[in-house]
Amino acid sequence: MPSAVVCDDDLMSRQVLRGLLVDAGFDMAISALDLVSVTRPDVLVLDVNMPGLSGIDIIKDVQERSPDTAIIVVSAYGVDHLDEVAMQVAAVLPKTDLVRFDEVLSGVMAERGTTSSS
């Protein structure tokens, strides 16, 4: 069973994202960035706009701690300025488009050669 961690400062977003991942067959860890280095999840869903933290710094930290973790960046703000290739993340998705989350997640997992049960 693939695993995932959600790192988002907004409670509603965390609940929605966790629900989408559980529905897709992922085993969920408690949403905390430090768990990435311990659990080395298949996927990290990361709100790029965290209070007090730079999303880019978090991404770099995760890439160092757990290089095999695919990072899906989500944001309540415009994402047009976010370049997934330059950021070296698997996907960038606006929170206003979470209806596409299953599609994005399936694509990320297919690229990794694994599948979820969605």
Summary of the structure (lengths in Angstrom):
residues: 118
radius of gyration: 12.7
end to end distance: 11.9
largest distance: 35.2
contacts: 357
relative contact order: 0.20
helix: 43%
strand: 22%
